[in-house]
Amino acid sequence: MSSNKYFPKGRIQENLYTNGGEFTKISTGEDYTGKYYKTYDGKCKTGPNPLEGPSESLEATNNQQDSRIPQNNFNKAYLQNSSIKINTNILSLAVLIDPTPIQAIPTEEDYKRGYYLRFFAQKRKGQAYNIVEIDEETYTDLTTNQQKYNYLTWKALKLFWQLTGPKKDNKTNRTQVVAGIEDTNLRLIRQQEKGFPGLNLYLKDPLQYARVTIPA
């Protein structure tokens, strides 16, 4: 009958493999190459599992790899490539930049159309209501994670902004209402307040850049 200690299945990691340089046999001090298993308390022993043995105790060397991954040539390459990918991602995140604030002045074409689109960025955490106006290119980069601007720190918003029309909503008859600049822009700001808190404080003037026309 085997003298090996019984471990319930699930409390050991079986059929691990080392190519050497990771463990030495405690009994002899020799470098060990071959199958081993790891018990729930972190101890490693020779053989594929406790039943097959021989279950000689192993001691980890200083350059031990992660014993949860069998150390064949394929997995060594996997570990190396994973490390490269992780380091590349860390480097990539380290060079992401904050968006550059702009002042988006409407053009004459915008006034002819009656509105234009504005773009904003806000820090996800930190100082409350930290909002800046940005250009469309920066907005696209942040919303599609194009790896230039720091999308982890900043979120982005696109906002319709009315430029021309009456100041207030104007009912021309019983059924038709002409949207007023002030009322329209205030409605749009309120709609975005939940996802962009403080937007109403940043856009204090709903008539910014407006050209008010008096209805006939």
N, C-alpha and C positions, 0 to 999 in steps of 0.2 A: 504494500500500500504506500502511496506517495506521502512523504512528510511535508509536502508543500502546504502552506496555509491557504485555506479556501477564501476566495473573495467573490461576493455576489456579482453576477454579470452586470455590467453598467458602472461598476466602481473601479474598473481597470481599463486602460487603453492597451489593446492587444496588437500584435503583429507590427510593431514599429520597427524601424531599421536604421542602423547607423553605419556609415562607411568608415568610421574610425575618426579619432581626434575629438570625440565628444565625451567618452566615458573610459574609465579604467576599472578593472576588477579590483574590488577592495581586498580580496584575499591575496592577490599576487602583484597588484600594481601595474599589470599589463594593459596596454591599450586594447579596447574591445571593438571588434567589428562583427556585425551580425544582427539577428533579431533580438528585440527586447520588449518588455512591457512595463507600463507605469501604473502604480497603484494610486488609489484615491488620495493618499497622504504624500504624494510626490516622489516616492521611492521608485527607482528603476532596477530591474533585474533581468538577467539573461534568459533567452528563450522567447517563443511567441506568446506564451500565456502561462499561468501558474500550473496548469495540469501537465503540460508538456515539458516544462522546465528548460534547462537545469536550475534556473532560479538563483544564480549567483548574484550577490549584491553588486551594484555598479555605483561608481562615484563620478559625478559630472566634472569635466575639466572646465577651465576658464573660458574656452571658446565654444561652449556648447551652443548648438542651434536650437531652435524651437522643436522640442521632441514630439509635438503633436502632429508634425508633418513628416511622413516617411522620407528619409534622406537619400532617395535615389537621384540619378542625374537629372531626370525631368523636373523633379520638385526643387532641386537646387537652382535650376534655371528659372523656375517659377518665382522662387523667393527673391532672386536677384532682380528680375524684371518688375516684381511688385514693389520692391524698394525704390527702383528708379522712378516708377510711376508716382509713388507717394511723394518722393522728393521733388519731382517735377511739379506736382500739384501745389505743394507748399510754396515753391519758388514762384509759381504763377500767381497765387493769391497774394504773395508779398509785394508784387509789382503792380497790383491793381491800384488805380488812382481815384481820388474823389472827383465828382463832377465840377466843372468850371461854371460859376454863375454868369448869366448873361442878362441883358436888358432887351427883351424881344419887342421891338417897335414895329407896329403894323405898317405895311406898305400901302401904296395907293390901290394896288390890286386887291388887297384885303378890304379896303374901304368900299370899293366897287361891289365886292361880293357881300359885304355887310357883316362879316365875322372873320375870325382866324383862330387857329389852334395854338394853344399855349402848352408848354411842357414844364413840369416841376419835379424836383427830387426832394426827398425827405429822409433824414436819418432814421433807421429803424429803432435805435435805442440811443440813450444818452440825453443830451439837452433837448428839452421839450420844444416842439414847434420849430425845429431846425429845418427850414425850407429854403430852397433856392430855385430860381427859374433857370431852365436849361434849354438847349436847342434840341431839335428832333433827332439828330444823330446820336446824341448822348442818351436820350430817352430810349431809342431803339436798342442801343448797346446794353443799357441796364435791364430792359425787359426781356432780352433774349440771351443774356449772359455771354456776351461776345468777348469777354476777358480783357477789356481795356479799363472800364470803370468798375468800382467796387460795388457789385450788385449784392454782396452779403451785408454791407453796411447801409446801402441806400435803396429805397424803393422809388418808383417813378409814376407820374400821373400825366394823362393827356386831358386837356380841358378846352371845351368849346367856349369862345369868348365873343359876345355880340358887340359890334362896333357902331352900327348905325340903326336909326329908328327913333321912335318916341322915347322919352325918358321913362315913362311908366307904361304898363299895359294899357292899351287903348281899345275900347270897344267901339268899333265903327258902326255896328248895328247890333241887333239882338243876338245874332249867331256868330259873328266874326270878331275875333280879338287880334289886334296887332301887338305882337310881343314887344314890350318896352325893354330898353337896354338894361336899366337898373334892376328891374324885377327879374328879367331872364338870368342875368349873371348872378344875382343873389340866390336864385333857385338852384343853379348849377353848383355854386359853392357849397350850399347846404347838402346837396346830394353826395358830395365827396368828403364831407366832414368826418364820417365814421372811419374811413380808411386813411384819411389824411388829416388828423386832428390839428387844429390851429390854422387851417387854410384860410378861414375867415379873418384871422388876425393878420395874415400875410397879405391877403388881397382885401385891404380895408376899403378900397374905393371901387365899387362895382361899375363906376363910370369912367374908369381909367381908359384913356385913349378914345373915348366915345366922341362921336359926332352926332349930336342930337338933332333930329329933324322934327319940326312941328307938323303934326298931321293936318291935312287939309280939312 
